[in-house]
Amino acid sequence: MFGSVLKSARRVIAATGLAALAASALPHGASAQSIDDILSKKKLQVGMLVDLPPFGLLDAQGKPEGYDADVAKLMGKYLGVEVEIVPVTGPNRIPYLLTSKVDVLIATFGITPERAKQVQFSIPYSTIEIQLLGPKKLEVKSLEQTVGKKIAVARASTQDTALTAAVPKGATIMRFDDDATAAQAFISGQTDLLGSNNIIGAQLDAANPDMGIERKVVLRSQYNGITVRRGSTDFLQWINTFLYFVKNNGELDAINQKWFKTPLPVMPTF
């Protein structure tokens, strides 16, 4: 499954690569979004990763699906508007939002103070564990043992931030455009280790049983928020109300059960 996701994700990334470069060069001057803006145009454009199953992936017809897609569709249902899912990558998520290519990000986007300088986050709607992964035969039980090792990671991701802050001098971080490419570099032997998460780790282990891929070090827990442009106060308030409601009526738990086969975890609020 992961191999087909890699191929599909690369096609999308190739198609959006030039647009991402152009977007990142533009000033962050997009206006704040209001709930009335969404209702008047009768469409919600959602930026979503498609290389991180089961959060986001492409189906056999090349259409986005996954946990994040189902959350987006549920938002559209409560807003009473059409939902258009726009594939994004880790590096171009914020540029796409700030240049109005999308209205909102539901893109497994970890909530951090640094990112909150550019965008605004909802209360968490999902969570993942950021990990350092490696083959069982490789003796790494602490970050100190990464000295002399090469580590693949998706550029501008939460795991990139965590690794950059934590790995000692002498470890080499190799940054790739997205999780799929970073994972492929690790699987093909270009790197010794992979900075990723528990979801990708389980999938890689299942797809490559001979490697014995395992968690080496837990870097942090990542709580993900739905993301809007700064100043979008009433839109953000609606999103938080929506999440509060679907957490309590069981709809978000049903989506979590569908994709992860486990109950929705308890998540903090702010």
N, C-alpha and C positions, 0 to 999 in steps of 0.2 A: 504493500500500500504506500509506504513512504517513498519508494522509488518513483511511482506515478505522480505523487504529489510534488516531488522535486522537479520532474519534467514540466508539469503544468505551471508550477510557480515560476520556473525560469521563463516560460513564454510570456507570462503576465509582466514579470520584472523587465524583460527586454522591451516590451511594448511601452512601458511607463518610464523607462530609464531616462530618455531625453527630456521628457516632460518634467521629471523630478528635478533634473539639473536646472532647467529654466525656472521652475517654481522657486527653487532655493535661492536664486539670484534676485528675486523680486523682494521689495520691501514688505515688511509685515504690517500692512496697512489696511487689512480687510476690516470692515465694520463689524460691530457686535451683532449677534443674531438674536432676534426676538421670537417668541412663540408665534406672534402674528405673522412674521415673515414666512414661517414654515406653513402655517395654515392657509395663507393667501396663495402660495404657489402650489399647494396641494401635493408636495413632494418632499421627501426627506432623503438627502444624499449622504450616504454613510461611507466613510473610509474604513476599510477592513483589510487586515492581513489575510492572505490566502495560502501561506506557506507554513502555517502552524496548526496542524490538525491536533485535536478536534475543535480547537477554537475557530480556525478558519482554513478552508481548503476549497478545491474545485471539484465538482462532481464529474461524472462521465461526459456530460455535455459541456463542460467548461464553465459552469455557473457556480458562483460562490455559495458555500453552505458551511454549517458548523454551529458551534455554540454562539459565537458573536453574530452570525447571520440570523439565528433564531431570535436573539435579543433585539436586533434591529427590526425584524419583522413584527415583533410584539410591540415595540415602540410605535411603529407605523399604524398598527391596529388601534392603539389607544389614542393616537393623534388623529386618526381617520384620514391618513394620507398615503400616497404611494411611496414605496421604499426603493431607492436605487442604490445598490451596493457598488462602490468604486474600489477596486483593488489598490492597495498602497503597500509600500515597503517601510521597514523601520526608519531609514533616513529621511524619506519624503513625507512621513505622516504629518508632521507639524507644518511644513511648507504647503501641503495640500489644503490643510485647514485654514491657514492664515491668508491664503490667496483665493479663498472661496471656491476651490474646486470641490470641496465637500462641506456640508453643514455641520457635521459632527463626526467624531472618531469613535468607533467601537472596535478597537484594534489591539486588544490585549495590552493596553498601554499602562505601564506601571506608574503609580502616583509618586512623584518626587518633588521636593521643594525647587530643584533646579528647573524642571519642566514647567512648574507652576508660575515661573517668571514670564512664560510665553503664552500659556493656555490656562483654562480653568477645568478642574476635574469634578466629576460627581462623586458621591459616596461610592465605595467599591461595589462592583457587581460580579467580580470573579477574582480568583486568586491562584497563583502558581508558586512553586518553590524554585528559586534560582540555584543551580547546582554546577559544580565542576564535574564533568563526566570523563571516564576513561576506561580502557580495557582492564579486566581483572588482573591480567599478568603484570600490569604496570604498578609498581609500589608507590602510591601517592596517598598519604593519609592526612596531610596538612598542606597548607599553601607554601610553607617553607620548602617542601619537596618538589615544587614546580620549577625551581632554579634549573636552568639548562633545558627546559621543556618548551615546546611550542604549543600554544593554546589557540584554537580557532574560536571566533566569536562573531556574532552579527554586529556590524557597525552601528553605533548610536543606540543600542539596546540597553535594557536594564542590566543584563548580565555583563555587557561591555563596561558600564559604569562601575559595577560591583568589582569586577576583576581589576580594572585600572586602579582602583583605590586600594586593593588588597594584595595583589601579587607582589612578591619581593623583586628587587633588582636582580636581573639574571634570567628571569622568565620572559619569554617572547610572546606577546599577544599579536596574533595575525587576524586582522579584521576583514570581514567579507560583507557583501551588500545585504545579505539576508540570512535567516536561520537555515534555509535549505542549502545554500551554498557553503555555509560554515560547516554544517553537518556532513556534507559530501567531502569536504576537505579532510575532515577527521576520519571518516570511513575509509577514504582512499589512502590514508597514511601520510598525508602532507603535514599533519600535526599530531602531537602525542595526546592531547586532551581537547575537550570541547566545553566551552562555557555555554550552558543552555538551561533547560528546565526539566522538571520531572515528567512532563507530558512527552516531550521529544525524546527524553532518555528511555522511556518505556517502549516507545515505537522503534527506536533504533536498536534496542536490545532484541526485540521480537523479530526484527527484520535481519539482524546479523548475529545469530546465536553463537557462532564460533568466536566472536570477539569477547563475549562475556562483558558487555558494557555495563558499568555500575556507577553509582554515585560515589565520588571521592570526597567532596567537601560541599557542605551546604553553605551558600553565600548569603542568602537572605530569603525571606518570604516576600513575594511581590503581590500587592493588592492593586487591581486594575480598575481604572475609572473611565466612564464615558466622558469624552473630552470636547469642549466647546471653546470658541474664541473668548478672550478676555472681555469682560463687560457685558456678557450675555446673561444678565442676572435673572430675568424672568424665565428664559429658556432653561437655564441650569436649575432653577427652582422646580420647574415642571419635571425635569428629568429625575431629580432627587425624589420628588413625590411619586413619580411612576415607579422607581426602583423600590421605594418603601412599600408601595401597594402590592407589587408583584412578588416581593419577598414574602409578604404576609399572607397573600392568598394562595401561595403554592405554585404559581406559574413559573417563577424563576427556578424553583426547585425541580419542577418537571423537566425544564430544559437541561439542567445539570444532570439529572438522572438519565436523560436520553443520551447525552454525549460522554459522560464520565462514569455512569453506572454507580454513582454514589450520591448521598444527600448533599444539598447545598451547604458548604461550610459556613461557619459563623465568621462574619467579617466586621471589622470596626467601622464606625461612622465618625463624621466630623462636621 
